[in-house]
Amino acid sequence: MSEPLKGLGMIIVGAGLGGCAAAMAMNAQGFSVSVFEKVNKFGRLGDSLGLGENALRLLQRWGLHDRLIEIGNKSEFMQIRRWQDGKILAQQPLMDMAGYIGHRGDYHEEFLRRVKELGVPIHMGSNVVAYDENEPSLTLSNGEVHKADIIIAADGIKSLAREIVLGYEDKPKSSGYACFRAYFKGAYLKEDPLCREFVEKECVNIWIGNDVHLVQNTLRDGDEFNWILTHKDTGDIKESWFQPGDMNEVRKIIKDCDPRIAAAVEKTKECLDWKICYRDPIPSWVSRSHKIALLGDSCHPHLPTSAQGASQATESAAVLALCLKLAGKENVALATRVYEKLRFARVRQSQLNGEDVRDRWHNALKNLDDNIEINPEDVKMRNSWLYPFDAEADTLQRWQEVSAQVSKELQDGNIQPLFSGVPQGL
Ligand SMILES: Cc1cc2nc3c(=O)[nH]c(=O)nc-3n(C[C@H](O)[C@H](O)[C@H](O)COP(=O)(O)OP(=O)(O)OC[C@H]3O[C@@H](n4cnc5c(N)ncnc54)[C@H](O)[C@@H]3O)c2cc1C
């Protein structure tokens, strides 16, 4: 193994969950790193987000575990129900489905707290407006230029760095679906006997129907209530976490839904309208200079039904940090190129899982009489294979083989794309 790279200048762009995970991972491998984040201050943004054991295993090594578990929903099982009457079609352990479901803002607060505790500086209000991939360097909106040996761009779904890597603007495609979503203090729902059961104790339920599904879960021991209604939508594509939704539209969609959950949804005062956009997999996660590496949603965004966006970003952070350590100080190119090759196939499968389960839910009951029993396995989430994985152990195991292949590609000046032809999926 090469000597640790104390002297390697390292910048992370974005202090979301992916950027924070990268900061923790780099710190754990002995690197000093600084983070540049666009916003001045973070709020408690988003709603429910799953963190799987595959991520928690790594986060524990970086000193963050118990507090995350405390945030997560405590129910043992989740139920998959029939749209029109709530009949339970399948039940499965929550840990096989999404792992620990908690509020994204609460998880984020803990990630940020740990990064600060480790002494990693986060420069808030630092909007990166340009990159020079060869230096490499970045320019902030105030004109400051910062140089590094490697830049890790965890700058989210609308990543500027992705354009540098690809050389063109990668526009979002409509997935054909949108979500209405709401998150609120749910105590008042306990007063309605019709929907009380969904707030009285921690629970996760999913109602599936024709081209529609509704996910409901509680957080903070039933004090907070979240529903997410995914429905067909071919409207204009706008990716935003802040677009207000129309509750009248929601009421139209749920008018034939199980009256118990419909009662809870109807009482909701306001919701967000979130278009589920889709991006094709990209053939490279690393700039031509090999010195800017994408991480998280900037290179592998997930559909919400995958429940793995943050967990896969955490795995990517662990793998990139370990590759940089194994490659040695003079070998950033080897590290970044091995990183993308080690990660691509697994991430792609995790992304496809989200499409698969959505399609199975939306089609399971089509053209079926109410009295026909369906096979519960047909509607269960199939995420459990993702959880036992140890991203660091896998990197150590495959390093030699993949680094030999990449060394040859670098020598030949012929880096192979992550896939050839048209990728599987939407
Ligand atoms: C507001 C918001 C709400 C979300 N809510 C949910 C949810 O409820 N459930 C769920 O499963 N997932 C949600 N997600 C997505 C989820 O957080 C991600 O899939 C996952 O955590 C991986 O995130 P990431 O760090 O790669 O990207 P992000 O979480 O998007 O973080 C990217 C960070 O980079 C910063 N950034 C972007 N551009 C620049 C720039 N030019 N210069 C400097 N900084 C920059 C952003 O401000 C942001 O902090 C949400 C994301 C956002 C942004």
The ligand as an ORCA input file, in Angstrom:
! r2SCAN-3c Opt
* xyz 0 1
  C     -33.836     20.199     -0.814
  C     -33.706     18.723     -0.978
  C     -34.667     17.894     -0.424
  C     -34.572     16.520     -0.576
  N     -35.517     15.739      0.006
  C     -35.424     14.394     -0.110
  C     -36.382     13.570      0.512
  O     -37.307     14.035      1.130
  N     -36.241     12.220      0.386
  C     -35.211     11.666     -0.324
  O     -35.107     10.428     -0.394
  N     -34.296     12.443     -0.926
  C     -34.380     13.777     -0.839
  N     -33.442     14.567     -1.439
  C     -32.364     13.923     -2.214
  C     -31.325     13.310     -1.312
  O     -30.938     14.212     -0.311
  C     -30.137     12.879     -2.159
  O     -30.577     11.926     -3.106
  C     -28.997     12.221     -1.393
  O     -28.882     12.711     -0.098
  C     -27.647     12.430     -2.106
  O     -27.445     13.792     -2.109
  P     -26.208     14.597     -2.672
  O     -25.394     15.067     -1.515
  O     -25.545     13.895     -3.762
  O     -26.995     15.847     -3.318
  P     -27.858     17.002     -2.582
  O     -28.535     16.502     -1.373
  O     -28.680     17.595     -3.630
  O     -26.732     18.013     -2.121
  C     -26.018     18.817     -3.031
  C     -25.434     20.003     -2.283
  O     -24.596     20.714     -3.175
  C     -24.854     22.098     -3.050
  N     -24.512     22.734     -4.320
  C     -25.132     22.582     -5.504
  N     -24.538     23.335     -6.456
  C     -23.518     23.970     -5.838
  C     -22.546     24.913     -6.281
  N     -22.528     25.344     -7.561
  N     -21.639     25.372     -5.411
  C     -21.638     24.934     -4.117
  N     -22.550     24.055     -3.638
  C     -23.467     23.579     -4.480
  C     -26.343     22.147     -2.739
  O     -26.718     23.373     -2.149
  C     -26.515     20.956     -1.819
  O     -26.310     21.294     -0.474
  C     -33.494     15.949     -1.317
  C     -32.533     16.784     -1.882
  C     -32.628     18.151     -1.715
  C     -31.555     19.030     -2.317
*
